[in-house]
């Protein structure tokens, strides 16, 4: 029996860091396989986990969403038959919908000896509000579908910020276990135990389903009636940015013509809302200049709404610089050389020409 853990999270939430901690501290002795699914033209995370002895499959053709569920199922079956791992960790694209990935795994489980062991969402405690507002369709799906929500960056957040984030999450998921303790204070085994509470969750939801099946189903129903493949009637206000030229501040009904209900079950594909820009480059960067350009990228919308930027680039002093950026913050660290420099930016309404000029490529 192959166990499967899905670890989702919006762009830059810290999924890869959590996975590395679990591999180092919770899954030792198991034959592991990691399936990554990067949204973007260039995969950068792979090197971070290769030295952990984990087989990695990267799929860069797009995020796991409705159009790719079939392909993903095929890839998962092949991984199981070729590699026969004890456990597969699936790291979906940051803009993938967790409900779609769960469905794909359950479809495979109907044919092969696999067990869905956990489905977790990593959420940056400081970004919950902004992502719910601007990208609710994707961010909220990850929150609503998870059995465990692991908050990241709580070690630097105020108690008020943590409590507000938990309250917002609870509006979308009443049952999930929420981990608020800083990761450094917890063992990987403790986090793993929190991730595996889904049996209790499923039992609770089955009981609710039995009690409330006859009720009038609304948008916030948690009984499972809003499954992926039937119509969703959106009667709440959409406040996310849909990738159109305007924000949706009006109420959406069945006759809405703004384009947000374009595809057959009234959801956007990630590639309708998010775009990525990525290049390989031998350009050598001065560290202090790289700091300046990342600061500009993190704190303005001149280049589009930047949600995530990552890079591995050579410096003009002979070192290699690794950077990670999310809205409002970034970090640069030293790392091992790669075969060439790589940059990747993900966001909404990206200005690729300005990005190329900013990075001098």
N, C-alpha and C positions, 0 to 999 in steps of 0.2 A: 504493500500500500504506500503510495507516494502522497505525502502531505503537502498542501499548497497554502502559502501565506501570501496575501495580497497587501502590499504596503503602498498606499496611495498618498497623495498630498499635492497641494497646488504648487506652482512653480516656486522653487527656492525654499520650500518649507523645511527641508532637512532630511528627506527620505533616505538619501544615500548614507548620510552619517548614522542614522538609526540602524539601517541595515548592517553597516560595518560593525556597530556595537553588538547587534544580535549575533552576527557570525562569530565574533571574537568571544562572546561571553555566554551565549545561550544555545547555539547549535553545534558546539564542538562535537566531533566524533560522528557527525552525520554526513552522508554524501549529498552535497548541496549543489543546486543549480540556480543561478540567478537569470531571470529573463527581464531585461531592461527594454523599455520602449520610449525612446527619446522623441519628443516633438522637436523637430529641427533638422537642419541639413547636415550637421556635424555632431557626432556623439563624442562627448568629452569624459563622461563619468567612468567609462570602462576600465581605464588604467588604475583608477582608485581602488578597485576591488580585485583586480587580477592577482595581486600578490597574496590575497587571502585564500588562494587555491580554489576559487569558485569558477565553474564553467559559466561563461557569460554569452548570452545571445542578445545582440542588439538589433532592433528593428527600427530603422530610421525613416521608413516610408510614410509615416503619419502616426497619429495617436491611435490607441485602441479606442475606437468609438463604433457607432452602429455599422458603418460601412466596412469595418475591418474585423468584426467579431468572427466571421467565418474563417478568415485567413489566420487569425490568432488561434482559433481552435485547432486548425491543422498544424500550426507550429508547435502548439503545446503537446499534441499527440506524438509528433515526431520526437520532441525533446524527451518525452517519457520512454518511448520505445527504444531510442538510440542510446540514452544515457542511464536509464533506470535509477534515478536519484531517490534518496530517502525523502528529500524535501525540495520543493521548488519555491523560491521567493520571486514573486512577480512585482516589479516596480513599474507601474504604468506611467505614461506621460503625465506631466503635471497638469495638463489640460484635458486629460481623459476623464470619462465618467466612470466612477467606481461601480455603479450599478451594471454597466455594460460588461465590465471585466468579470464581475461575479457571475453574471449570466453565462459568459463564455466558459468559465471554469465549471459551472454546474452542468452545462451541456456536455463537456468532456467527461465529467464524472459519471454521466449516465452510460458511458461506453467503456471506460477504463477504470482500473482500481486506484482512484485518487480520492482524497478527502480534503475538503476545504477547511483548513485548520484555523484560519483567522482572516479577517478583512479589516484592516486598520487604516485610518487616515492620520497623517501628520499635519498639524496646523500651526502656523506661526502665530503665537499669541498676540503679536503687535499688528498683524495684518488682517485679522478676521473681519473687522468692520469694513475696511476699504474693499476687500475682495467680495464680501457679501453684497456690497452696494454696486460695484462695477461689473462683477463677473459671477453673479449669483447662480446662474444656470449651471455653471461648472463647479464652482466652489461648494455650493450648497448640496449638490448631488453627492460629493465626496463625504460631506458631513452627515447627510441623511442616511447614507448607505452603510456607514461603518459600524462595526460592533464595538470598536475601541477607537478613541480619539486621543492621540498623544500630542500634547502641546509642546512646541519647541520654543526656545529662547526665553523660558520663564525665569531663568537665572538673572536676566537683566531687566525684567519687567516689574512694574510696581504691582502691589497687591490689588489695587483698584483695577488696573488693566487686566489682570488675570481673571478677576471676578466678573468683569464686564464681558470678557471673551467667553467664559463658561456660560453666562446667562444667554448670550446670543446663540451659542451652540445648542443649548437646551431647548431653544425655541424650534430648532430643526430636528433634534434627536433627543428624546426623553430618556432612552434606555441605555445608550452607549456608556461604557466606562470611560471617564475622562482622566488622563494622567496629567497632573499639573506640576508635580515635583520635578526639579531640574534633573536632566538625564545623568549628570555626573554623580548625583546622590543616589541613583538607583542602579542595581545590577541589571545586566541584560536579562537574566532569568526572571527578575521581578517584572520587567516590562513584558516579557513573553507570557508570563502568567496572566497579566492584565489583558493581553491580546486574545487570550483563549477563553474569554467569557461568553462566546457566542452561543454556546448550548443553552445557557440560562436566558440569553436574549431571545433566542428563537422560541423557547418554551413560553416565555412571556408574551411574545407576539402571537403565537398560536392561540393562547388563552384569550387574548384580546380579540382576535379574529372570530373566535367562537361566540364571544359575548356581543360583538358589535357588527356582525356581518350584515344585519338587516338595516343598519343605519344609513343615513344620507351621506355619501362619501364626499368629503371636501378635500381641498388641496393639501391639508396638513395630516390627512389620514395616515396612520402608520401600520395599517393591517396588511399592507402588501398589495392592496387593490390597484395602486397606481403602478403597475408593472410596466416595464420598458416598452412593451409592444402594443399598448392600447392608447387611446386618445387621452390627452391631458387637456382639460379645459381650464385655461389660466384665467382666473377671475381676480387674482391678486394684482397689485401693481408691480410691474417689472421695473427695477431700477438698475438693471445691469446694462453694460454697454455692449450692444449687439454687433458692433462692427459696422453699423450704418453711420450716416453722417449726423444722426441726431441721437439723443438719449431717449429712452422710452419712459416717459413720466406719466403717460396716460394709462387707463385701464385697458387690458387686452381681452377682447372677447373673441368669439368664433369668427366674426366678420373682420377682424383686424387685418389691415393691408400693409402693415409696416415691414413685413417680410420675416418676422420672427417665428412664424409658423410654417416656414417654407417646406420642411421635409415631412415625410409621411406621418411621423408620430409627434409632430409639433416641437421638434428640438433642433438646435443647431448642431452641425458638426463642428469640431474644434477648428478646422481649417477655414470655416466661414467667419470666425471671430478673431482667431490668433494667426499671426504670421511669424516666420523666423527668418533671420538673416545670418548666414554663417560663411566664413572663408578660412582657407588655409593660407598662411603667409609666413615668409621668412623674415619679415620686418623685425628689427630689434628695437625694443622700447626702453626709453629712459624711465626708471621707476617713479621718479617724482612727476614726470609728465603723464605717466599712466595714472597716477593718483589724481591728477587734475582732471583728466578726461572722464574717469569713472565717477568722480564727484559730480561733474556736470550731468552725466548720464543718469545718476541716481536721484538727482534733485530737480530736474526740469522735464518738461514734456515736449521739448523742442524736436526730439527725434522720434516722437510717437509715445505711446504709453508703454514704457519699458517695464516688463514684469520680471525678467530674468536675463542676466548676461553672465557668461562664463568664458574663461579663456586660459590657454596655456601658451605663453609666448617667451621668446628669448629676450634677455635684457642686453643693453649695450655694455654691461660690465661682466658678461660671460656667464651670468646665472640664468635660471629659468623662473619666470613669475607665473604663478597660478592666481587667477582672480575669480571671485564670485560676487554677484551683485543682485540685490532685490531693491524694490522702491525704497529710497531713503537711506540705504546703507550698502556698504561693500567691504570686501577685505582682499588684501593681496598677501600671498605667502610664497616662500621659496619652495621649489620642487625639483624633481628629476627631469632631465632633458627628454623631449619627445622628438619624433622624427621630423617634425616641422611645427611652426606655430599654428594654433587653432583659435578661432573666435566664434562665439555663437550668441546671438541676441534674440530673445523671444518677447513678443508683446502684441499690441493692437495698433494698427495704423502706423507701422514703422516707416520711417523715411530712410530708405536704403542708401540713397545717394549721400545724405548727410552723415549716416553712420560710417560709410566707406571713407569719407573725408575726415571724420573725427579720428578713426583708427589708422589713417594714412595707408589705406590699402586700395 
